[in-house]
Amino acid sequence: MKIYLGGKIKHGDWRSEIYPGLEGIAEELEYKAESLVVNAIFGEHDYVAPFFLDLDNPNVSPPGLVNLCRRRLERSDMFFIYFEEGDEESAYGTLFEAGVAKTLGIFLAIGSAGKSLSPDVWFTEAAADYVIKGVTPEVALRAAIAEAERRG
């Protein structure tokens, strides 16, 4: 399965638990829509995005990033969002990507550290194919993968 790990991006965030070494990926992979890392997630699923992009790089533009993310979403089987405590209140890009994923027919799963999500994300939560709260990123992602596979 090709998985796009959505959510607020911070160095050393929860993605490092799922895919150790993520931040060290070669920069040449970062700006190519076809880039992915085979079997990077639990040794069997492909990591599609995101990569840590240097927004100060003159080759990176907001419209270019939106297009890059959309193209990577098009290659994904699952868009998995994990919200650490309070992240959902400022993860605007993630919420936009979730809408794109749903439009493309991609399995949308949400996991969160908290037992509830901010009321501000009710629309995205209602649109999700699977939601699990109050668990670690690994537990949430493994459960979301199992549910996506069960649904076929």
Residue pairs with C-beta under 8 A, 6 or more apart in sequence:
1 45
1 46
1 77
1 78
1 145
1 148
1 149
2 36
2 45
2 46
2 48
2 75
2 76
2 77
2 78
3 41
3 45
3 46
3 47
3 48
3 76
3 77
3 78
3 80
3 141
3 145
4 48
4 49
4 50
4 72
4 73
4 76
4 78
4 79
4 80
4 97
4 101
4 106
5 15
5 18
5 19
5 41
5 47
5 49
5 50
5 80
5 82
5 141
6 50
6 79
6 80
6 81
6 82
6 94
6 97
6 98
7 13
7 14
7 15
7 81
7 82
7 83
7 84
7 87
7 91
7 94
8 83
8 84
8 87
8 90
8 91
8 94
9 50
9 52
11 23
11 52
12 23
13 84
14 82
14 84
14 137
15 22
15 137
16 22
16 23
17 136
17 137
17 138
18 41
18 42
18 137
18 138
18 141
19 37
19 40
19 41
19 47
22 40
22 47
22 51
22 52
23 52
25 37
25 51
25 52
27 54
29 35
29 37
29 51
30 51
30 52
30 53
31 53
31 59
31 60
31 68
33 68
33 71
33 72
33 75
34 75
35 49
35 51
35 72
36 46
36 47
36 48
36 49
36 75
37 46
37 47
38 46
39 45
39 46
40 46
40 47
41 47
41 141
42 142
42 145
45 145
48 72
48 73
48 75
48 76
49 69
49 72
49 73
49 76
50 69
50 72
53 60
53 65
54 60
69 93
69 97
69 100
70 100
73 79
73 97
73 100
73 101
73 104
73 106
74 104
76 101
76 106
77 106
77 107
77 148
78 106
78 107
78 108
78 109
78 144
78 145
78 148
79 97
79 98
79 101
79 106
79 107
79 108
79 109
80 109
80 110
80 111
80 140
80 141
80 144
81 91
81 94
81 98
81 108
81 109
81 110
81 111
81 124
82 110
82 111
82 112
82 113
82 137
82 140
82 141
83 91
83 110
83 111
83 112
83 113
83 114
83 117
83 121
84 112
84 113
85 113
85 114
86 118
88 112
88 117
88 118
88 120
88 121
89 118
89 120
95 121
95 124
98 108
98 124
98 127
98 128
99 124
99 127
101 108
102 108
102 127
107 129
107 130
107 144
107 148
107 151
108 127
108 128
108 129
108 130
109 128
109 129
109 130
109 131
109 132
109 140
109 141
109 144
109 147
109 148
110 117
110 124
110 125
110 128
110 130
110 131
110 132
111 131
111 132
111 133
111 135
111 137
111 139
111 140
111 141
111 143
111 144
112 132
112 133
112 134
112 135
112 140
113 134
113 135
113 136
114 133
114 134
115 133
115 134
116 133
117 125
117 133
125 131
129 147
129 148
129 151
130 143
130 144
130 147
130 148
132 139
132 140
132 143
132 144
135 143
